Amino acid sequence: MISAIGEDIPIIALTATATPKVQSDIVKSLEMHDPNIFISSFNRDNLYYEIRPKVNKTMLSKASFSLSKLQEANRESSMSSPESLQKK
């Protein structure tokens, strides 16, 4: 398969979780000869796992709409407040 591309072309094959058998199958399927194989842990100090409850998209949409209307009303009221008129 890879030989059809050309032997001088660098090839990289990546996988997130592969057993030794799967790794071997990848090497064979891609017809890689004497590949460098690097294996590293997926545990990273800068990553964390978090489980959140499912959000009702209809409720979220309504809350977002309500918030934007509230922000719009707040902007309009601050533009017509006596303090803002006196500054002009």
C-alpha positions as CSV (number, residue, x, y, z in Angstrom):
1,M,0.0,0.0,0.0
2,I,2.6,2.6,1.1
3,S,5.0,1.4,-1.6
4,A,2.7,2.7,-4.2
5,I,3.3,6.2,-2.9
6,G,7.1,5.9,-3.0
7,E,9.9,4.8,-0.6
8,D,11.3,8.2,0.0
9,I,8.1,9.7,1.4
10,P,8.0,9.9,5.2
11,I,5.0,8.1,6.7
12,I,3.4,8.5,10.2
13,A,0.6,6.4,11.6
14,L,-1.1,7.6,14.8
15,T,-3.5,5.9,17.1
16,A,-4.9,6.9,20.5
17,T,-5.2,3.4,22.0
18,A,-3.8,0.4,20.3
19,T,-3.0,-3.0,21.7
20,P,0.3,-4.6,20.6
21,K,-1.7,-6.7,18.1
22,V,-3.4,-3.6,16.6
23,Q,0.0,-1.9,16.3
24,S,1.4,-4.9,14.5
25,D,-1.6,-5.0,12.2
26,I,-1.1,-1.3,11.3
27,V,2.6,-1.8,10.5
28,K,1.7,-4.8,8.3
29,S,-1.3,-3.2,6.6
30,L,0.7,-0.1,5.7
31,E,3.7,-2.2,4.7
32,M,6.0,-0.3,6.9
33,H,9.5,-1.7,7.2
34,D,11.5,-1.3,10.4
35,P,9.3,1.5,11.7
36,N,10.1,3.6,14.8
37,I,7.4,3.0,17.3
38,F,6.8,5.5,20.1
39,I,4.4,4.7,22.9
40,S,3.5,7.2,25.6
41,S,0.9,7.5,28.4
42,F,-2.2,9.5,27.7
43,N,-2.1,10.8,31.3
44,R,-1.3,14.5,31.0
45,D,-1.0,16.9,34.0
46,N,-2.6,19.7,32.0
47,L,-5.8,17.7,31.2
48,Y,-8.6,16.7,33.5
49,Y,-11.8,14.7,33.2
50,E,-15.1,16.2,34.1
51,I,-18.6,14.7,34.0
52,R,-21.5,17.1,33.6
53,P,-25.2,16.5,33.6
54,K,-26.9,16.5,30.3
55,V,-28.3,19.9,29.4
56,N,-31.8,20.3,28.0
57,K,-31.0,22.2,24.8
58,T,-34.5,23.8,24.7
59,M,-34.1,25.3,28.2
60,L,-30.5,26.4,27.4
61,S,-31.7,28.1,24.2
62,K,-34.5,29.9,26.2
63,A,-32.0,31.0,28.9
64,S,-29.6,32.3,26.3
65,F,-32.4,34.2,24.6
66,S,-33.6,35.7,27.9
67,L,-30.0,36.7,28.9
68,S,-29.5,38.5,25.5
69,K,-32.8,40.3,25.9
70,L,-31.8,41.3,29.4
71,Q,-28.4,42.6,28.3
72,E,-30.1,44.5,25.4
73,A,-32.6,46.1,27.8
74,N,-29.8,47.0,30.2
75,R,-27.8,48.7,27.4
76,E,-30.9,50.7,26.3
77,S,-31.7,51.8,29.8
78,S,-28.1,52.9,30.5
79,M,-28.1,55.0,27.4
80,S,-31.3,56.9,28.4
81,S,-30.5,57.2,32.1
82,P,-30.4,60.8,33.5
83,E,-26.7,60.3,34.3
84,S,-25.8,59.5,30.7
85,L,-27.8,62.5,29.5
86,Q,-26.1,64.9,31.8
87,K,-22.6,63.8,30.5
88,K,-23.4,65.1,27.0
